[in-house]
Structure formats: structure tokens, C-alpha cells
């Protein structure tokens, strides 16, 4: 008896679990969830630096931006401050789980139909492990590290598929260094700026928020006018949601922290459009001025007498139903 040739599953040469079919059976939405190498490197750096920041107290001043970073020449903070996870509550984890459920609702439904015991066990086991990490391994930081790492992997992988790992890492390094330098300068020259404009909790200057928002802004710019299926909104307009979050931080969390986030989004726009190059910016300015001049000239043109008047001026006679003939 001859066995039929094994057919490949749609979505990949090996029929893997992310190619359209998985071990729970049934056709699922074809979403490639394999994380990118560059995104994983960023998440690994985030985990390592956050662990050092939590366990080794003497390294705090060398890893985070403070008013003494520049005067004390603790310049290592400029490369590490933007790759530290902030503490968050369990609510942040639940929000992330809800968002992931919306994206992978088909997979979750299939898993629930075919092996719900394993799904429930995995969810409860992961929750218990996370609580233990929060309590004993990374006190107060495990929730924030999980949320930050997953956001960086998710958004970073989407950008990496268009750019590649090297360009992703270079972009992240530029954003981290630039935003941390801005934060260090403002903290040194304007210590009161660490407070909020209208009171509220005082946010620390460290955190992965600027680089995450910059990557999300790049993804929105790349998607352009494509509409998000869940929100029915053009992807590029979601950038204003990021701006609103950072503006909220500026008003109610910390002015310098909010400015660092807004600066990261603006820097992402400059880098992705090429406007960070003086020549490109000048060319765009010249083009804008030429377009405005042409529009003004078009507005000055007035047609007097209508189409027949123009035909007569050109020596043409317009006959209804026929082509215009030159007058003899």
C-alpha cells in the first residue's frame, strides 16, 4: 500500500504551527507570530537591564537619568535609561491580555474547542508564575517587564519585517540615546520639570515608553491609510493617540517624561520621512513654497465670457454636435 505524499500546510514550507494550521486542528487566521531576531535582542536587553536595576542598588545612578547624570559624567545612563521597564499594576497585564485576545481570537476559540483543559491550565500556571516573579524575583517590576517586553517584541517584529534586524536596532539605539540626552539636559537645567504641570504622581525619567512609542509611530506611518479592522481607523491617525498619551503624562505625570515621549515620536517621524537631513528638509520647504505660488497664480486666472469667448479668441467656431472648425 502506497501512502499519499504529505501535503504542506498553507503558510510555510514546513507546515508549522503559525502557518495557518496548528496542532489544535482547523483552519485559522494566517498570522505569523514568530518574533524577529532584533526585537528579541531589544527585549533581552530590557530584561537584563531591568534585573540589574532591581537587584543592584549601587547601579541605579549609572543606569537611570537624574539631574546628576551630566555633571557627574554618568554617561552610561544615556544608553540604558530608555531600556528599563517601569513598574505597572496587574491592570496593565490584564489590558495587554485583552488586546492579545482580540488579535488572536480565532486561535483561542480553536484551542478552547479542542483542548480547553490545557488552555485553562496554561493560563493559571502563567498567572501563578508571574505573581511569584513579582513577589520574589523582581519585586514590583515583573508585571512592567512582561508588558514592556511583549510590546517591544510585538511592534518591533512588525517593523523588523520591513527594515531588517540591523536597521531596527540602529533606530532603537538612536531613539534611546537622543531621548535620554534630552532628558538628562532638561533634568540638569530644569529640575522642577520632573513634576507634572497640574500635579499628580511624579513619573520617573527612566522607562521604555519613548522607544516603544517611537516603534509604534513607525508602524503607523508604514501602514499609512490602511484601516485597522478592530477600530476602523486609518493606521497613520493612531499616532495622535500616542501623542495624547504623552501629553497626558506631561500634564499629570511629569513634564520632562512627557516631553521625552513626544520627542521620540517626532524623531521617529523625522527619521522615517528623511526630514532629519537638512538637504531634504530644505527641498521640501522649496517644493511647498512653489506649490503655494502655483496655487496663488491659478487663483488669479479668471475666464471671461465662457468657452465660446475663448473659441472666438482662438479663431474657432463652435458648432453644436460637431467639432470646432476654424473660421474662414
N, C-alpha and C positions, 0 to 999 in steps of 0.2 A: 504494500500500500504506500503510495507516494503522498507525502504531506504537501499541502499547498504552500507556496512561497509566503514567507512572512511579509505582510504589508507594513509599510511605515505609517506611523500615526501622523496626522497632519500637524504641521507647525515646526517640524525639525527632523533631521536625518535619523535621530536615534529614538524618536517617539517618546521623549522624556516626559516628566510629569507636568511640565509647563508648556507643552506644545499644542494643547487643545484637548487632550485626553489625559486623565490621570488614573491613579490606582483605585479610585473610588468609582470609576466607570462613568460612562455617559459623556456626551459632547459638552464641553464647557467653553466659555469665552476665551478666545486666544489672547492671553496676556502674558508676555514674557516677564516673569518676576525675578529673573536671575540678576543679582546685584552686580554692578560694574566694579572692576578692579580699583579704579581711582576712588570711587565712592566708598568702598570698603576700607581703603587706606585712610581716608578722612575720618571715617567712623572709628577706626582703630586708634588714630592719634587722639581723637576726642576722648575715648575710653581711658587711654593711658594717662593723659594729662589730667583728666578729672580724678583718677585714682590717686595720682601723686598730690594733687591739690587737696584731696581729702585726708590722706594719711600722713603726709609730711608737712607739719605746720611751718617749719623754717623756710619752705619753698614758696609760701604764699606771696611774699613781696616780689619774688622773681618770676612768678607765673601770671600775676594779675596787674593790671594798670591801676596805679594810685597817683596821688599828687606828687609822690617822691620818685616816680619811675624815671623821669628825665634828669632831675637834679642828682639823684643817686646813681645814675648810669646803669640802672637795672633793665637793660635793653632786651633781655630775653623775653620780657613780658610782652613786647611788641609782636612776637611770633607765636605766643601761647595764649594770650588773653582771649582771643576770639575762638579758641578751640577748647573751651571749658563749659561743661553743662551746668546750667543754673538749677537750683532746687525747684521742684514743682510738686504740687499735691497729686493725690490719686485721681483727682478730677481730670487733670491733663492726660493721664494714661487712658481713662475711660473715653475721653473725646477722641483720642487717636484710634482706639479700638473701634469706635463707632464709624469714623471716617474709613478705616480699612474695611469694615463690614460692607459699607456702601460700594466700594470699589470691587470687592470680591464676593458679592452676594451670591452669584451663581455657584462658585466653588463651595461656599459654606452650605448652601442648600443641598448640593450633591453629597457633601460629607455628612450632613445631618440625616439624609435619607438612607445612606448606605452603612454608616458606622458612627452613629451618634454617641455611643458609649465612649469610643476613643476620643471623639471631639470634646465631649464634656470633661473627660479625664485630663486631656492636654490643656484645656483652658484652666481648670482648677489647679493643676500642677504648676503651670506657668505663673498663676497668681500667687500661689504659696511661695514659690522660689523668689519672685520679685519682692514680696513682703520681707522675706528673710534677708535678701540683699540690702533692702532699705534699712533694716533694723540693725544688722550686724556687720556687713561687709563695707557698704558705702553709706554710712549714716546720713540720712537726709538727701542723698544725691542719686540713688538708684532710679527713682521714678524719672527725674530730669534727664539722666543719662540715657535711659531707654527711649524717651520721647525724642530727644535731640538726635540720637544715633539713627533712629528709624526715619526721621525726616530727612537727614542728610543722605542716607542710603537711597531713599525713595526718589527725592528730587535730583540728587547728584547722579544717579543712574540714568534718569531721563535726559539730563544734559550731556552726560558722557557718551550716550549713543550717537549724539550729533557731533560732538567735539573730539572724543577720544580721551583716554585717561590722562595723558600728559597735559593737554590744554586745560582740562578740568582742574588739575592740581595747581597749575600756574595761576589760573584765575582765582582759585580759593586763596592761594598764598598772597596774591596782590590785594585782595579784598581784606584779608585779615591784617596784613601789615599796614595798609592805608587807614583802615578804621581804628586800629589800635593806636597808631601815631596821632590821629586826630584826637582820640580820647585822652591820650597822655598830655598833649598840648593844652587841651581845654581844662583838664584836671589840675594842671600846674598853674595856668594863668587865671583860672576861674573856679576855685574850689567850691564856691557856693552853687555852681551849676550842677553838682551831683544831686541836689534836691529837685523835687518836682516844681513845676510852675504854679500849681494850685494845691500844694500839699499832697498827702497820701504817702504810701510806702516809698522808701528810698531804694531804688534799684541799684544793684552793684554794677560796676562798669564792665565786669567780665561777662562772658556768655557767648554762645554760638549763634545768637539771634541774627546779627548782621550778615554773617556769611550764609546762613540758611535763607534769609530774605533775599539776598543777592542771587542765590541759585534759583529760588522760586521766581524772581523777576526775570531772569534769563529764560527760564522755561516759558513764562507767559509771553515774552517778546518773540520767542521762537514759534510758539503756537499761533500767534497773530490773531487773525479774525475767526479762527476755528471756535466753535461754540462748545462749551462744556456740557456734556449730556446731563449731568446732575443738576446744574444751575441754569442752563440755557442762557449763558452769558459768554460773550467773546473773551477768549483767554487773556488777551492783552489788557482788558479792562480790570482784570483781577489784581493788577499791580496797584491800583488805587486802594484795594483792601489792605495790602501790605503797608502802604503809606499811612492809612488810617490807624493801623496797629501801632506803628512807631510814633505817630503824632499823639496817640493816647498815652504812650509811655512818656513822651516829652511833657505832657500836661500833668499827668497824675503819678508818674513813677520816678522819673529823673530826666532833667533836661539834657545832660550830656549823653546819657544812654539812648534817649530818643533821637538825638542828632546823629549819633553813630549809626543807628539803623537807617535813618533817612539818607545819610551819606552813602551807605553801602548800596542802597537801591539806585541812587543817582550815579554812582560809579559803575554799577552793572550796565546801566543804560549807555553811559559814555563808552565803555569798552565794547559792547556788542554792536553799537552803531558806528564805531570808529571816530566819534567826535572828540575822543581824548587826544587825537593828533591835531596839532594846530593847523596844519595844512587842510585837513578835511573839514575842520570847523569853519575856516575862512572860506573854503569853496562853497560850503552850504550857505553861509551868510551871503556871499555874492549871488548865488542862484536865487535865494529868497528875494533879494533886492531887485534882481532882473524880473522875476515873476510879478512882483508888485508893480514895477514900472510898466510892464506889458499890460497888466490889468487896468492901470490908470489910463493908458492910451486907448485901450479898447472902449473904456467908458466915455472917452471924449468923442468917439465916432458917432455921428447922427445921420440917419438916412432920411432925406427929404424927398417927398413925392412918391415914395414907394418903388416897387420893382419896375413899373413902366417908365418912370423917370430915369432910372439907371439904364434901361434899354435904349431910350432915346438919346441919352448922352453918349452911348457907345455906337450909335448909328444903326441900331437894330429895331425891327418892327415885330411886335409880338402878335401872332395870330392864334386865336383860340383853337386848340386841338391839333396844332401843327408846331413844328419847330420854328424858332425865331429866324427870320430872314433879314439879310442886310438890305437897308433901304437903297433904292436906286435913284 
